[in-house]
């Protein structure tokens, strides 16, 4: 039983670290560090670096929330800790 809890926690941490790494890359690297390089490209009429710093990181964050919920529901079912739907 303790092995299942540890495996569940490790899977949860791995998922969180992966998603936080993506968010860090998009918001910090693309929005701050690589902004000058990305600004030579256009996205919907805006410089790409500007777009990432103003809109892209927010969109990616919202998408990552949905991915987290979807993956955690799968992990919960895999480890038998999901909530039953009584609806």
Secondary structure, 3 states (H helix, E strand, C coil): CHHHHHHHHHHHHHHHHHHHHHHHHHHHHHHHHCHHHHCCCEECCEEHHHHHHHHHHHHHHHHHHHHHHHHHHHHHHHCCCCCCCCC
